[in-house]
Amino acid sequence: MVSMAHSSLLILTLMFMQLSSTSGGKILVFPLDGSHWINMKVLVEALHARGHEITVIRESDSWYISEKSPLYTSVTLSCRGGFEENFGIFLSRQLEIRLQRKPTTFWSRFLTHIQMEKLILDQFSEFHKKMSETIIHMFEDEHLMQSLRAAKYDMVLTDPGIGGGALLARWLQVPLVFNVRWTIQGEAHFLIAPSPLAYIPFTATELTDKMTFPQRVKNVLSYIAGMYTLSCITEPAYKPIVKHYFGPDVDYSTFFLDADIWLMRNDFIFEFPRPTMPNIVYMGGFQCKPPNPLPADLEEFVQTSGDHGVIIMTLGTLVGKLPQDICEEIAAAFAQLPQKVIWRYVGQRPTNLGNNTLLVKWLPQKDLLGHPKAKAFVTHGGTNGVQEAIYYGVPVVGIPLFYDQPENLSRIRAKGAAVTVDISMLDRHVFKEALMAVLYNSTYRVNMQTLSKLHRDQPVKPLDLAVFWIEYVIRHKGARHLRTQSHKMSWFVYNSVDVIAALLTVALLVTLICISVVRLLWRRIFVGGKVKCE
């Protein structure tokens, strides 16, 4: 008994030592505001539960990031980013462009696309300009920078959709971890991993990994135009900062690629198969977890649906309402269905709202999607919503609006688990047809449930995997052995153009020498011999 007690004490002591070795790290978080913070907060919560000390840098007018929290200590910059008000204006303008011209012809689709692209580029340029001003404000605050250096952080965790975190990690000389899908220079894979355009669709093309020749032409042209445009947007914002604070010899093009670990917010259930790198860790659906019981009033409403089940509709946290005429069409389509509908809605109540539809200002999305009676999910196609639909196995009716939403929904549509509706073409008949397809064609549900089974069948939960690699970086003070040298090479060297040119030159010289020798022998043997005989 004494021996067993000693063994138990030894095991507890070892467990405590292991916990201590992985806990207590000091992590500096430089997040991107808005919906991206929802993802980052999931990691913050998990790291806080593991005993890490977390500091979050925020602007004074942060939209989602609270100044006071039991999870972290905040450092509030005195400058204003204007994220919330500018974002609202931009979304309204983009939605207006999408609705003003119905894409019935190639020309109308082209004009709408050009207008949308110009608006997005203008907004991104303004956004990165504002962010560069915030970074300069931060670096010019000597007291703040000295306090950050004195804190001796173990690592910086950031979203590379903005450049401040990477700059800060370099200045503090600490390891860097990305919570990433998008960076300031585009989709993360295109920056760090080999990306053959023959079967890897570029961002916003809505192509699949099986492309026809015209589609491959479109893909290549989109890549060239997209990467050039992104460089034109971001270089004016960040390149002068790099030059001023880190010296003219620092290569801007590789500055933001020097992360130890890339925690990628997708996986190959959602993404098409493609080459990857050893320091990319896939954590798609890391925010998903088993559902909690619904509030009593919602549970009662859901149970009244009987065998028909429930449709959940929400356009995320950024879009509270659509134009009233579209809402009327959506309400009319819902009213014709036997299913119950729970619709997150802010605005004037539609006049033709059916008795089967419940309007709410907020809904527990995960808990509703995880309910056995959930039959369909109407969504704008945000990354979080799409990943949650996969996790819970609920087929999707997508109404893409902005940014990566059309791309996200195109991935699920290609896997046979979603139907999408162009909002500019939406009326009660089109919308009802999409709903009926998802509700009564079992293929959509079967395909989504297959994706769900694949997603859940993993040896380690995505969130646990992400936390492990963050703690791995803390324990080993980085992960340089996993970082490739490819992004430090010029395209000339990376593609071995110099080697190919050298080999071709050698081959050409050998060929010329062989030809010269043959010609010389020909002349001596045949021409010379002929003269001698004569």
C-alpha positions in Angstrom: 0.0 0.0 0.0 2.9 2.3 0.9 4.5 1.5 -2.4 1.3 2.3 -4.3 0.9 5.5 -2.5 4.5 6.5 -3.3 3.9 5.5 -7.0 0.7 7.6 -7.1 2.5 10.6 -5.5 5.3 10.2 -8.1 2.8 10.1 -11.0 1.0 13.2 -9.7 4.4 15.0 -9.3 5.4 14.1 -12.8 2.0 15.3 -14.1 2.4 18.6 -12.3 5.9 19.0 -13.6 4.7 18.4 -17.1 1.8 20.9 -16.7 4.3 23.4 -15.3 6.6 22.9 -18.3 3.8 23.6 -20.8 2.1 26.3 -18.8 3.1 29.8 -17.7 4.3 31.0 -21.0 4.0 34.7 -21.8 2.2 35.3 -25.1 1.7 38.6 -26.8 -1.3 38.7 -29.1 -1.7 41.2 -32.0 -5.2 40.4 -33.4 -7.3 41.5 -36.3 -10.5 43.0 -35.2 -14.0 42.0 -36.3 -15.0 38.4 -37.0 -11.3 37.4 -37.1 -11.2 38.1 -33.3 -13.8 35.4 -32.8 -11.3 32.9 -34.1 -8.4 34.3 -32.1 -10.5 34.4 -28.9 -11.0 30.6 -29.1 -7.2 30.2 -29.0 -6.9 32.8 -26.2 -9.5 30.9 -24.1 -7.7 27.6 -24.6 -4.3 29.0 -23.8 -5.6 30.8 -20.7 -7.1 27.5 -19.5 -3.6 26.0 -19.9 -2.2 28.6 -17.6 -0.5 30.9 -20.0 -0.2 34.7 -19.4 -1.7 36.5 -22.3 -1.5 40.2 -23.3 -3.6 41.5 -26.2 -2.8 44.7 -28.1 -5.9 46.6 -29.1 -6.9 50.1 -30.5 -8.9 52.4 -28.3 -12.0 52.0 -30.5 -11.8 48.3 -31.0 -15.0 46.8 -32.2 -14.9 43.2 -30.8 -11.9 43.2 -28.5 -12.8 44.2 -25.0 -10.4 46.2 -22.9 -11.2 44.2 -19.8 -11.3 40.4 -19.8 -10.6 37.6 -17.4 -8.7 35.9 -20.2 -6.0 38.4 -20.9 -4.4 41.7 -20.0 -5.0 44.4 -22.6 -2.6 47.0 -23.9 -4.8 49.8 -25.4 -3.2 52.0 -28.0 -4.4 55.6 -27.8 -5.0 55.8 -31.6 -8.3 55.0 -33.3 -8.5 52.6 -36.2 -12.1 53.4 -37.3 -12.6 49.7 -38.1 -16.3 49.5 -37.2 -17.7 52.6 -38.9 -15.6 52.2 -42.0 -16.5 48.5 -42.3 -20.2 49.2 -42.1 -20.1 51.8 -44.8 -18.0 49.6 -47.0 -20.4 46.6 -46.7 -23.4 48.7 -47.5 -21.7 50.1 -50.6 -20.6 46.6 -51.8 -24.1 45.2 -51.3 -25.5 48.1 -53.3 -23.3 47.4 -56.2 -24.2 43.7 -56.2 -27.9 44.5 -56.3 -27.9 47.4 -58.8 -27.2 45.2 -61.9 -28.6 41.7 -62.4 -25.8 39.5 -64.0 -27.9 38.2 -66.8 -25.3 38.8 -69.5 -21.5 38.5 -69.7 -21.2 42.3 -70.0 -23.3 43.0 -66.9 -21.4 40.4 -64.9 -18.1 41.9 -66.0 -19.1 45.5 -65.1 -20.3 44.3 -61.7 -17.1 42.4 -61.1 -15.0 45.5 -62.0 -17.0 47.7 -59.7 -16.7 45.3 -56.9 -13.0 44.8 -57.4 -12.3 48.5 -57.4 -14.3 49.0 -54.2 -12.5 46.1 -52.4 -9.1 47.4 -53.5 -9.9 51.0 -52.3 -11.2 49.6 -49.0 -8.2 47.4 -48.5 -5.8 50.2 -49.4 -7.5 52.5 -46.8 -7.5 49.7 -44.3 -3.7 49.0 -44.6 -3.0 52.7 -44.6 -4.8 53.0 -41.3 -3.0 49.9 -39.9 0.4 51.4 -40.9 -0.5 54.5 -39.0 -1.3 52.4 -36.0 2.0 50.6 -36.2 3.9 53.8 -36.5 2.1 55.2 -33.5 3.0 52.0 -31.6 6.7 52.1 -32.5 7.0 55.8 -31.8 5.7 55.2 -28.2 9.1 54.6 -26.6 7.6 53.8 -23.2 5.2 51.2 -24.6 7.9 49.5 -26.7 10.3 49.4 -23.7 7.6 47.9 -21.5 6.9 45.2 -24.2 10.6 44.4 -24.4 10.9 44.3 -20.6 8.0 41.9 -20.4 10.2 39.2 -22.1 7.4 37.5 -24.0 8.0 33.9 -25.2 6.2 34.5 -28.5 3.9 36.6 -30.6 0.6 35.2 -31.8 -1.0 37.2 -34.6 -3.4 37.2 -37.6 -1.3 38.0 -40.7 -4.3 39.7 -42.3 -2.5 42.7 -40.8 1.2 43.4 -40.6 1.7 44.7 -37.1 2.2 41.3 -35.4 5.0 40.2 -37.7 6.8 43.6 -37.3 6.4 43.4 -33.5 7.8 39.9 -33.3 10.8 40.9 -35.3 11.4 43.9 -33.2 11.1 41.9 -30.0 13.2 39.1 -31.4 10.8 36.4 -30.3 9.2 33.4 -32.2 6.1 34.1 -34.3 3.0 32.0 -34.8 0.2 32.8 -37.3 -3.5 32.2 -36.8 -4.0 32.3 -40.5 -6.0 31.8 -43.6 -5.5 35.1 -45.3 -2.4 37.3 -45.1 -1.7 40.8 -46.3 -0.3 39.3 -49.5 -3.2 36.9 -50.2 -4.2 33.3 -49.3 -1.5 31.8 -47.1 -0.7 28.7 -49.2 0.3 30.8 -52.2 3.0 32.5 -50.2 4.6 29.6 -48.4 3.8 26.4 -50.3 4.3 25.2 -53.9 1.1 26.1 -55.7 0.8 24.6 -59.2 -1.9 26.6 -61.0 -2.9 23.6 -63.1 -4.9 22.2 -60.3 -4.9 24.7 -57.5 -7.5 27.4 -58.0 -6.5 31.0 -57.2 -8.5 33.0 -54.7 -11.9 34.2 -55.8 -12.0 32.3 -59.0 -14.5 29.7 -57.6 -12.7 27.0 -59.6 -12.0 23.5 -58.5 -9.0 21.3 -58.7 -10.3 19.9 -62.0 -10.0 22.6 -64.6 -10.6 22.8 -68.3 -8.1 24.6 -70.5 -10.1 27.9 -70.5 -10.4 27.7 -66.7 -6.6 27.2 -66.4 -6.1 30.3 -68.5 -8.4 32.2 -66.2 -6.6 30.8 -63.2 -3.2 31.9 -64.4 -4.3 35.3 -65.4 -6.2 35.7 -62.1 -3.0 34.7 -60.2 -0.8 37.2 -62.0 -3.3 40.1 -61.7 -4.2 39.2 -58.1 -0.7 39.0 -56.7 0.4 42.2 -58.5 -2.6 44.0 -57.1 -2.0 42.8 -53.6 1.6 44.0 -53.7 0.4 47.4 -55.0 -2.0 47.6 -52.0 0.3 46.5 -49.2 3.8 47.7 -50.2 3.1 51.4 -49.9 1.7 50.7 -46.4 4.3 48.5 -44.9 7.5 48.8 -46.9 8.4 52.3 -45.6 7.9 51.1 -42.0 10.2 48.1 -42.6 12.8 50.4 -44.1 12.6 53.0 -41.3 12.6 50.8 -38.3 14.5 47.7 -39.5 16.9 49.2 -42.1 17.1 49.3 -45.9 18.7 45.8 -46.1 15.6 44.0 -44.7 13.7 42.3 -47.6 10.1 43.4 -47.4 8.9 40.6 -49.6 10.0 37.9 -47.1 9.5 39.9 -43.9 6.0 38.7 -43.2 6.8 35.1 -44.1 9.2 34.5 -41.3 6.7 32.7 -38.9 7.7 29.5 -37.1 4.2 27.9 -37.2 1.3 28.7 -39.5 -2.0 27.6 -37.8 -4.2 27.2 -40.9 -7.9 27.7 -40.3 -8.9 25.1 -42.8 -8.2 21.5 -43.7 -8.5 19.0 -46.5 -12.1 18.2 -45.8 -12.8 21.8 -46.9 -9.8 22.5 -49.1 -8.8 20.7 -52.3 -5.7 18.5 -52.0 -2.5 20.4 -52.6 1.2 20.6 -51.6 1.9 21.9 -48.1 4.9 22.6 -45.8 6.1 21.1 -42.5 5.4 24.2 -40.4 1.7 24.4 -41.6 -0.6 23.0 -39.0 -4.2 22.5 -40.1 -6.9 23.3 -37.5 -10.1 23.6 -39.6 -13.1 23.6 -37.4 -11.1 24.2 -34.3 -13.9 26.4 -32.9 -16.5 23.6 -33.1 -17.6 21.6 -30.1 -20.6 19.4 -29.1 -23.8 21.5 -28.8 -25.3 22.7 -25.6 -29.0 22.3 -24.8 -31.1 25.1 -26.3 -32.9 27.8 -24.2 -36.3 26.6 -23.2 -38.2 28.9 -25.6 -36.1 27.8 -28.6 -36.3 24.2 -27.7 -40.1 24.4 -27.5 -40.3 26.1 -30.9 -37.9 23.5 -32.5 -40.0 20.6 -31.1 -43.1 21.9 -32.7 -41.5 21.2 -36.1 -42.3 17.5 -35.9 -40.7 15.4 -38.6 -40.2 18.3 -40.9 -37.4 19.8 -38.8 -35.9 23.3 -38.6 -34.1 25.7 -41.0 -31.6 28.1 -39.5 -30.8 31.3 -41.2 -28.2 33.9 -40.2 -25.9 36.1 -42.2 -23.3 36.3 -39.5 -22.4 39.1 -37.1 -21.5 41.7 -39.7 -24.8 41.7 -41.7 -27.8 42.3 -39.5 -30.3 42.9 -42.3 -30.7 42.9 -46.1 -32.8 45.4 -48.2 -36.4 45.2 -47.3 -37.6 43.9 -50.7 -35.2 40.9 -50.5 -36.3 40.2 -46.9 -39.9 40.1 -48.1 -39.0 37.6 -50.8 -37.1 35.4 -48.3 -40.0 35.5 -45.9 -42.5 34.6 -48.6 -40.4 31.5 -49.6 -40.1 30.4 -45.9 -43.9 30.8 -45.5 -44.5 28.2 -48.2 -42.5 25.4 -46.4 -43.7 23.0 -43.8 -40.4 23.4 -41.8 -40.0 25.7 -38.9 -37.6 28.6 -39.5 -35.4 30.4 -37.0 -34.0 33.6 -38.6 -31.5 36.0 -37.1 -33.0 39.2 -38.3 -32.6 42.9 -37.4 -34.9 45.4 -39.1 -38.5 46.0 -40.1 -40.7 42.9 -39.8 -41.6 41.4 -43.2 -45.2 41.9 -44.0 -45.7 38.4 -45.4 -43.9 36.5 -42.6 -45.3 33.0 -42.1 -46.4 31.5 -38.8 -43.6 29.0 -39.2 -40.9 31.6 -39.0 -39.4 32.9 -35.7 -37.4 36.2 -35.9 -34.6 36.6 -33.3 -31.9 39.2 -32.8 -29.4 36.6 -31.7 -29.3 32.8 -32.0 -27.0 30.1 -30.6 -25.8 29.0 -34.0 -23.6 26.0 -32.9 -26.3 24.6 -30.6 -29.0 24.9 -33.3 -26.8 23.3 -36.0 -26.0 20.5 -33.6 -29.7 19.8 -32.9 -31.1 16.6 -34.4 -34.0 18.6 -36.0 -31.7 20.9 -38.0 -32.4 20.2 -41.7 -30.8 23.1 -43.5 -28.5 26.1 -42.8 -29.0 29.4 -44.8 -25.7 31.3 -44.5 -23.7 34.0 -46.2 -20.7 31.6 -46.3 -18.3 32.9 -43.6 -15.5 30.6 -42.7 -16.8 29.9 -39.2 -20.3 29.1 -40.4 -19.2 26.8 -43.2 -16.8 24.9 -40.9 -19.6 24.5 -38.3 -22.0 23.2 -40.9 -19.4 20.6 -41.9 -18.9 19.6 -38.2 -22.6 19.1 -37.5 -23.4 17.7 -41.0 -26.1 20.2 -42.0 -26.4 21.0 -45.7 -26.2 24.6 -46.8 -28.1 27.1 -48.8 -25.6 29.9 -49.5 -26.2 33.6 -50.1 -22.6 34.9 -50.6 -22.1 38.6 -50.1 -18.5 39.7 -49.6 -14.8 38.7 -49.4 -14.1 35.0 -49.2 -17.8 34.0 -48.9 -18.3 33.0 -52.6 -15.1 31.0 -52.5 -16.0 29.2 -49.2 -19.4 28.2 -50.6 -18.0 27.2 -53.9 -15.8 24.6 -52.1 -18.9 23.1 -50.3 -20.9 23.2 -53.5 -18.1 21.4 -55.4 -18.3 18.6 -52.8 -22.1 18.3 -53.3 -23.2 19.6 -50.0 -24.5 23.1 -50.8 -26.7 25.2 -53.2 -25.8 28.8 -53.7 -28.1 31.7 -54.7 -26.9 35.0 -56.2 -28.5 37.7 -54.1 -29.1 39.9 -57.1 -31.2 37.2 -58.7 -33.0 36.2 -55.4 -36.8 36.1 -55.4 -39.2 33.8 -53.6 -39.3 31.2 -56.4 -35.5 31.0 -56.8 -34.9 30.9 -53.0 -37.6 28.3 -52.4 -36.2 26.1 -55.2 -32.8 26.2 -53.5 -34.3 25.3 -50.2 -36.4 22.4 -51.6 -33.3 21.0 -53.3 -31.4 20.9 -50.0 -34.3 19.7 -47.9 -35.7 16.9 -50.2 -32.7 15.8 -52.2 -31.0 13.5 -49.8 -27.7 13.7 -51.7 -26.9 17.0 -50.1 -27.4 15.8 -46.5 -25.5 12.5 -47.2 -22.5 14.4 -48.7 -22.4 16.8 -45.8 -22.6 14.1 -43.3 -19.8 12.3 -45.1 -17.7 15.4 -44.7 -18.7 15.6 -41.1 -17.5 12.0 -40.4 -14.2 12.7 -42.2 -13.7 15.9 -40.2 -14.4 14.2 -36.8 -12.2 11.2 -37.6 -8.9 12.7 -36.4 -6.4 11.4 -33.8 -6.2 14.8 -32.1 -8.8 17.5 -31.9 -7.9 20.6 -34.1 -7.9 23.0 -31.1 -5.7 20.6 -29.0 -3.3 20.4 -32.0 -3.1 24.2 -32.3 -2.4 24.6 -28.6 0.3 21.8 -28.7 2.2 23.6 -31.5 1.9 27.0 -29.7 3.4 25.4 -26.6 6.0 23.6 -28.8 7.2 27.0 -30.0 7.4 28.2 -26.5 9.3 25.1 -25.2 11.8 25.2 -28.1 12.0 29.0 -28.5 10.8 28.6 -32.1 10.6 26.0 -34.8 13.3 27.1 -37.2 14.0 23.5 -38.2 10.6 23.4 -39.9 11.0 26.7 -41.8 11.8 26.4 -45.5 14.3 28.6 -47.3 12.1 28.8 -50.4 10.6 32.2 -49.5 14.1 33.7 -49.2 14.9 32.8 -52.8 14.2 34.8 -55.8 11.9 33.3 -58.4 14.9 32.9 -60.6 16.7 30.6 -58.1 13.5 29.0 -56.7 12.5 27.7 -60.2 16.1 26.8 -61.0 16.2 29.0 -64.0 19.9 29.6 -63.5 20.6 25.8 -63.3 18.4 25.2 -66.4 20.2 28.0 -68.3 23.6 26.6 -67.3 22.7 23.0 -68.3 21.3 24.2 -71.6 24.4 26.2 -72.2 26.6 23.1 -71.5 24.4 21.0 -73.7 24.6 23.6 -76.5 28.4 23.8 -76.2 28.7 20.0 -76.3 26.4 19.8 -79.3 28.4 22.5 -81.1 31.6 20.7 -80.3 30.3 17.4 -81.5 29.0 19.0 -84.7 32.4 20.7 -85.2 34.3 17.4 -84.7 32.0 15.6 -87.1 32.4 18.2 -89.7 36.2 18.2 -89.3 36.3 14.4 -89.6 34.0 14.5 -92.6 36.3 16.9 -94.4 39.4 15.0 -93.6 38.1 11.5 -94.4 35.8 12.1 -97.3 36.7 15.5 -98.8 40.5 15.0 -98.2 40.4 11.4 -99.4 38.6 12.4 -102.6 41.2 15.0 -103.5 44.1 12.6 -102.8 42.5 9.9 -105.1 42.2 12.4 -107.9 
